[in-house]
């Protein structure tokens, strides 16, 4: 079944992780290990959100195609 819930969960998890990593970057000394690790984590979170958005877009196109076929 195509419902988009997995994609939306991926987006939500990515945004939550991004916020946590951003907080770490904002509160830790610049150039420190924690700050650097958090910056890498921010990139990973961004990639997760982008991948989830692309999956949601593909699901949307598939639903649209199915509706076109049934019409």
TORPA-4810 file (N, C-alpha, C, O; in nm, 3 decimals):
<nodes>
NODE_1_0.085_-0.118_0.000_0.000_0.000_0.000_0.089_0.124_0.000_0.191_0.130_0.068_X
NODE_2_0.049_0.221_-0.076_0.123_0.346_-0.085_0.050_0.450_0.000_-0.060_0.494_-0.036_X
NODE_3_0.110_0.489_0.112_0.043_0.588_0.196_0.136_0.702_0.237_0.089_0.800_0.294_X
NODE_4_0.264_0.692_0.210_0.355_0.801_0.239_0.400_0.811_0.383_0.480_0.898_0.416_X
NODE_5_0.349_0.724_0.471_0.382_0.738_0.613_0.531_0.714_0.640_0.589_0.780_0.725_X
NODE_6_0.591_0.620_0.568_0.734_0.594_0.588_0.816_0.715_0.547_0.912_0.752_0.615_X
NODE_7_0.780_0.775_0.435_0.852_0.894_0.388_0.836_1.010_0.486_0.932_1.080_0.516_X
NODE_8_0.715_1.029_0.534_0.691_1.138_0.629_0.767_1.116_0.760_0.819_1.210_0.819_X
NODE_9_0.773_0.990_0.804_0.849_0.957_0.923_0.997_0.987_0.901_1.064_1.039_0.990_X
NODE_10_1.048_0.954_0.783_1.187_0.984_0.751_1.215_1.133_0.753_1.320_1.176_0.800_X
NODE_11_1.123_1.211_0.701_1.139_1.357_0.702_1.138_1.408_0.846_1.223_1.489_0.884_X
NODE_12_1.043_1.362_0.925_1.034_1.406_1.065_1.160_1.368_1.143_1.213_1.450_1.219_X
NODE_13_1.206_1.246_1.126_1.327_1.203_1.197_1.449_1.284_1.153_1.532_1.321_1.236_X
NODE_14_1.459_1.312_1.025_1.570_1.391_0.975_1.571_1.532_1.030_1.675_1.585_1.067_X
NODE_15_1.453_1.593_1.034_1.443_1.730_1.086_1.473_1.733_1.236_1.540_1.824_1.285_X
NODE_16_1.424_1.634_1.309_1.453_1.626_1.453_1.602_1.612_1.477_1.658_1.680_1.562_X
NODE_17_1.666_1.524_1.403_1.810_1.504_1.416_1.886_1.631_1.379_1.982_1.669_1.446_X
NODE_18_1.841_1.697_1.273_1.906_1.821_1.230_1.899_1.928_1.340_1.997_1.998_1.364_X
NODE_19_1.784_1.939_1.405_1.770_2.036_1.514_1.863_2.004_1.631_1.925_2.093_1.689_X
NODE_20_1.873_1.875_1.664_1.961_1.836_1.774_2.107_1.865_1.740_2.183_1.916_1.823_X
NODE_21_2.145_1.834_1.617_2.284_1.858_1.575_2.313_2.009_1.571_2.421_2.053_1.610_X
NODE_22_2.216_2.087_1.525_2.234_2.233_1.520_2.251_2.290_1.660_2.331_2.381_1.681_X
NODE_23_2.177_2.236_1.756_2.192_2.281_1.895_2.333_2.252_1.945_2.394_2.335_2.012_X
NODE_24_2.384_2.134_1.913_2.519_2.098_1.955_2.621_2.193_1.893_2.713_2.238_1.961_X
NODE_25_2.606_2.222_1.764_2.699_2.315_1.697_2.692_2.452_1.763_2.795_2.518_1.780_X
NODE_26_2.573_2.496_1.799_2.556_2.629_1.857_2.611_2.640_1.998_2.651_2.748_2.041_X
NODE_27_2.614_2.529_2.071_2.654_2.538_2.211_2.796_2.490_2.240_2.852_2.522_2.345_X
NODE_28_2.855_2.414_2.149_2.991_2.363_2.170_3.093_2.460_2.112_3.061_2.536_2.020_X
NODE_29_3.216_2.459_2.165_3.320_2.544_2.109_3.349_2.509_1.963_3.351_2.391_1.926_X
NODE_30_3.370_2.610_1.881_3.398_2.589_1.739_3.527_2.510_1.721_3.626_2.534_1.791_X
NODE_31_3.525_2.417_1.629_3.644_2.338_1.601_3.664_2.220_1.693_3.756_2.141_1.672_X
NODE_32_3.580_2.206_1.795_3.590_2.094_1.887_3.536_1.967_1.824_3.467_1.971_1.722_X
NODE_33_3.568_1.856_1.886_3.526_1.726_1.832_3.375_1.715_1.825_3.321_1.669_1.724_X
NODE_34_3.305_1.756_1.930_3.158_1.748_1.933_3.096_1.834_1.823_3.001_1.792_1.756_X
NODE_35_3.151_1.953_1.805_3.099_2.044_1.703_3.120_1.987_1.563_3.031_1.992_1.479_X
NODE_36_3.238_1.932_1.540_3.267_1.875_1.409_3.179_1.754_1.381_3.126_1.739_1.271_X
NODE_37_3.163_1.668_1.481_3.077_1.551_1.466_2.933_1.593_1.438_2.864_1.532_1.356_X
NODE_38_2.888_1.697_1.506_2.751_1.746_1.485_2.734_1.804_1.345_2.627_1.789_1.284_X
NODE_39_2.836_1.869_1.292_2.827_1.922_1.157_2.813_1.811_1.054_2.736_1.821_0.959_X
NODE_40_2.889_1.704_1.074_2.877_1.588_0.986_2.737_1.527_1.001_2.676_1.486_0.902_X
NODE_41_2.688_1.521_1.123_2.553_1.471_1.147_2.447_1.556_1.080_2.345_1.504_1.035_X
NODE_42_2.470_1.686_1.074_2.375_1.775_1.007_2.367_1.743_0.858_2.259_1.743_0.799_X
NODE_43_2.481_1.715_0.798_2.482_1.679_0.656_2.408_1.548_0.634_2.331_1.534_0.539_X
NODE_44_2.431_1.451_0.722_2.362_1.322_0.712_2.211_1.341_0.728_2.133_1.278_0.657_X
NODE_45_2.171_1.426_0.821_2.029_1.453_0.843_1.967_1.520_0.721_1.855_1.488_0.682_X
NODE_46_2.040_1.612_0.662_1.993_1.679_0.541_1.973_1.577_0.429_1.872_1.581_0.358_X
NODE_47_2.068_1.487_0.414_2.057_1.383_0.312_1.937_1.293_0.336_1.868_1.252_0.242_X
NODE_48_1.911_1.262_0.463_1.795_1.179_0.498_1.665_1.249_0.459_1.575_1.187_0.402_X
NODE_49_1.656_1.377_0.490_1.535_1.452_0.456_1.517_1.458_0.304_1.407_1.437_0.253_X
NODE_50_1.625_1.487_0.233_1.616_1.496_0.087_1.575_1.363_0.025_1.493_1.360_-0.067_X
NODE_51_1.630_1.253_0.074_1.593_1.120_0.022_1.447_1.089_0.053_1.377_1.032_-0.031_X
NODE_52_1.402_1.124_0.171_1.263_1.098_0.208_1.167_1.182_0.124_1.059_1.135_0.086_X
NODE_53_1.205_1.305_0.095_1.122_1.390_0.009_1.113_1.330_-0.131_1.005_1.325_-0.190_X
NODE_54_1.224_1.283_-0.183_1.222_1.221_-0.317_1.135_1.096_-0.318_1.065_1.070_-0.416_X
NODE_55_1.141_1.019_-0.211_1.056_0.900_-0.201_0.909_0.939_-0.197_0.826_0.876_-0.263_X
NODE_56_0.876_1.042_-0.122_0.738_1.089_-0.114_0.691_1.140_-0.250_0.577_1.115_-0.290_X
NODE_57_0.778_1.210_-0.322_0.743_1.257_-0.456_0.718_1.140_-0.550_0.625_1.145_-0.631_X
NODE_58_0.800_1.036_-0.541_0.780_0.918_-0.626_0.648_0.850_-0.593_0.576_0.806_-0.683_X
NODE_59_0.616_0.841_-0.464_0.489_0.782_-0.424_0.372_0.863_-0.478_0.272_0.807_-0.523_X
NODE_60_0.385_0.995_-0.474_0.281_1.082_-0.525_0.261_1.061_-0.675_0.148_1.056_-0.723_X
NODE_61_0.372_1.049_-0.748_0.362_1.025_-0.893_0.296_0.889_-0.921_0.216_0.876_-1.013_X
NODE_62_0.332_0.789_-0.841_0.275_0.656_-0.860_0.124_0.657_-0.835_0.048_0.597_-0.911_X
NODE_63_0.082_0.725_-0.732_-0.062_0.735_-0.703_-0.132_0.808_-0.816_-0.240_0.768_-0.860_X
NODE_64_-0.070_0.914_-0.864_-0.127_0.988_-0.978_-0.141_0.900_-1.101_-0.241_0.906_-1.172_X
NODE_65_-0.039_0.818_-1.126_-0.044_0.728_-1.242_-0.153_0.624_-1.224_-0.224_0.591_-1.318_X
NODE_66_-0.165_0.570_-1.102_-0.270_0.472_-1.077_-0.409_0.532_-1.098_-0.499_0.467_-1.153_X
NODE_67_-0.426_0.655_-1.054_-0.556_0.721_-1.072_-0.584_0.746_-1.220_-0.698_0.735_-1.265_X
NODE_68_-0.479_0.780_-1.295_-0.495_0.802_-1.438_-0.535_0.673_-1.509_-0.618_0.675_-1.600_X
NODE_69_-0.477_0.561_-1.467_-0.508_0.431_-1.527_-0.653_0.392_-1.498_-0.722_0.338_-1.585_X
NODE_70_-0.697_0.419_-1.377_-0.834_0.381_-1.337_-0.938_0.471_-1.400_-1.054_0.431_-1.413_X
NODE_71_-0.901_0.589_-1.440_-0.999_0.686_-1.494_-1.042_0.650_-1.634_-1.124_0.721_-1.694_X
</nodes>
